[in-house]
Amino acid sequence: MAYPTLYILTLADKVHEVWKSPIMVDAEGGDPEAQRKWGVGVAEASTKAFRQWIVNVACDNLVALFCGHVHFPHRDAFAAGRYQYVTGPGFTGGYRKIMIVP
C-alpha cells in the first residue's frame, strides 16, 4: 500500500521530473493512468477538504507528516511551523531518524 505524499508546490517539480506525473495527494494536472499506477487516486471531496484543513487551519496537534511515496528525501512546510518529511526508500539505504521530545 502506498502512502501518498501531500502536494506541496516546492515538491512538485522534483516529483514530476522523477515520476513524469504529480503523484501527490490533491495535485492538479496528473495523468489519471499514472496516478492509478502509482497508487494515487483522484482526490475526492473529503481528501480535498482534509488537505485544505491541515494547510489553512491552525491544527495545533498536527506538526508533521512523514511520507516516502516519491522515493527521494525532501522537507518543506505545508503550513507555518508544520512540515512534511519525505524520505528515500530503505532499499537504497534511505532513512530518517525521528526523535519526539516533550
Backbone hydrogen bonds in HBPLUS format (Angstrom, degrees):
<---DONOR---> <-ACCEPTOR-->    atom                        ^
c    i                          cat <-CA-CA->   ^        H-A-AA   ^      H-
h    n   atom  resd res      DA  || num        DHA   H-A  angle D-A-AA Bond
n    s   type  num  typ     dist DA aas  dist angle  dist       angle   num
A0025-VAL N   A0005-THR O   2.66 MM  20  5.95 156.9  1.72 153.0 160.4     1
A0007-TYR N   A0025-VAL O   3.13 MM  18  5.40 149.0  2.23 142.1 141.0     2
A0011-LEU N   A0008-ILE O   2.88 MM   3  5.40 152.3  1.95 120.1 129.1     3
A0012-ALA N   A0008-ILE O   3.21 MM   4  6.38 134.3  2.43 149.9 162.2     4
A0012-ALA N   A0009-LEU O   3.17 MM   3  5.22 138.3  2.35 100.3 111.7     5
A0015-VAL N   A0011-LEU O   3.09 MM   4  6.28 165.1  2.12 159.1 163.9     6
A0016-HIS N   A0012-ALA O   2.92 MM   4  6.06 165.2  1.94 154.7 158.8     7
A0017-GLU N   A0013-ASP O   2.88 MM   4  6.06 153.1  1.96 145.3 153.5     8
A0018-VAL N   A0014-LYS O   2.97 MM   4  6.17 162.1  2.00 152.8 156.1     9
A0019-TRP N   A0015-VAL O   2.80 MM   4  5.79 170.8  1.81 158.0 161.0    10
A0020-LYS N   A0016-HIS O   2.70 MM   4  4.53 135.0  1.90 125.8 132.0    11
A0023-ILE N   A0021-SER O   2.86 MM   2  5.60 127.4  2.14 112.9  96.8    12
A0024-MET N   A0022-PRO O   2.78 MM   2  5.62 140.9  1.93 105.7  93.9    13
A0027-ALA N   A0024-MET O   3.28 MM   3  5.51 150.8  2.37 133.2 125.8    14
A0034-ALA N   A0031-ASP O   3.00 MM   3  5.31 113.5  2.45 108.4 124.2    15
A0035-GLN N   A0031-ASP O   2.87 MM   4  6.10 163.4  1.89 163.6 169.2    16
A0036-ARG N   A0032-PRO O   2.99 MM   4  6.14 160.9  2.03 144.3 149.0    17
A0037-LYS N   A0033-GLU O   2.86 MM   4  6.05 162.8  1.89 149.1 154.4    18
A0038-TRP N   A0034-ALA O   3.00 MM   4  6.13 153.1  2.07 149.3 154.7    19
A0040-VAL N   A0035-GLN O   2.70 MM   5  4.78 159.7  1.74 156.5 150.3    20
A0039-GLY N   A0036-ARG O   3.10 MM   3  5.12 165.0  2.13 107.2 110.4    21
A0047-THR N   A0044-GLU O   3.01 MM   3  5.20 120.6  2.38 101.6 116.5    22
A0048-LYS N   A0044-GLU O   2.99 MM   4  6.34 163.6  2.01 161.0 165.3    23
A0049-ALA N   A0045-ALA O   2.90 MM   4  6.09 156.4  1.96 147.5 154.5    24
A0050-PHE N   A0046-SER O   2.90 MM   4  6.07 154.2  1.97 141.5 148.5    25
A0051-ARG N   A0047-THR O   2.96 MM   4  6.21 167.0  1.98 154.5 157.2    26
A0052-GLN N   A0048-LYS O   2.99 MM   4  6.16 164.9  2.01 149.0 153.4    27
A0053-TRP N   A0049-ALA O   2.86 MM   4  6.00 151.0  1.95 144.5 153.2    28
A0054-ILE N   A0050-PHE O   2.96 MM   4  6.27 166.0  1.98 160.9 162.1    29
A0055-VAL N   A0051-ARG O   3.02 MM   4  6.07 146.3  2.14 146.0 155.4    30
A0056-ASN N   A0052-GLN O   2.88 MM   4  5.73 155.8  1.93 145.4 151.6    31
A0057-VAL N   A0053-TRP O   2.95 MM   4  5.32 145.2  2.08 142.2 146.4    32
A0059-CYS N   A0057-VAL O   2.78 MM   2  5.69 114.1  2.22 118.1 100.6    33
A0062-LEU N   A0059-CYS O   2.99 MM   3  5.49 156.2  2.04 118.6 125.9    34
A0083-TYR N   A0063-VAL O   3.22 MM  20  6.58 149.6  2.32 145.1 139.5    35
A0065-LEU N   A0083-TYR O   2.88 MM  18  6.38 143.5  2.02 147.0 155.2    36
A0085-TYR N   A0065-LEU O   2.75 MM  20  6.09 166.3  1.77 163.6 165.9    37
A0067-CYS N   A0085-TYR O   2.77 MM  18  6.07 169.3  1.78 166.9 168.1    38
A0087-THR N   A0067-CYS O   3.00 MM  20  6.50 144.6  2.13 143.5 152.2    39
A0071-HIS N   A0068-GLY O   3.08 MM   3  5.59 163.0  2.11 122.7 128.1    40
A0074-HIS N   A0086-VAL O   2.92 MM  12  4.94 150.3  2.01 136.0 133.0    41
A0086-VAL N   A0074-HIS O   2.76 MM  12  4.94 176.2  1.76 159.5 159.0    42
A0076-ASP N   A0084-GLN O   3.21 MM   8  5.69 156.0  2.28 149.4 156.7    43
A0084-GLN N   A0076-ASP O   2.86 MM   8  5.69 166.9  1.88 163.4 162.8    44
A0078-PHE N   A0082-ARG O   2.93 MM   4  6.06 148.4  2.04 141.6 151.4    45
A0082-ARG N   A0079-ALA O   2.96 MM   3  5.25 168.7  1.98 135.1 133.7    46
A0092-THR N   A0089-PRO O   3.07 MM   3  5.69 163.7  2.09 116.0 121.3    47
A0094-GLY N   A0089-PRO O   2.95 MM   5  4.97 144.7  2.08 144.3 133.5    48
A0093-GLY N   A0090-GLY O   2.89 MM   3  4.85 162.6  1.92 108.9 113.4    49
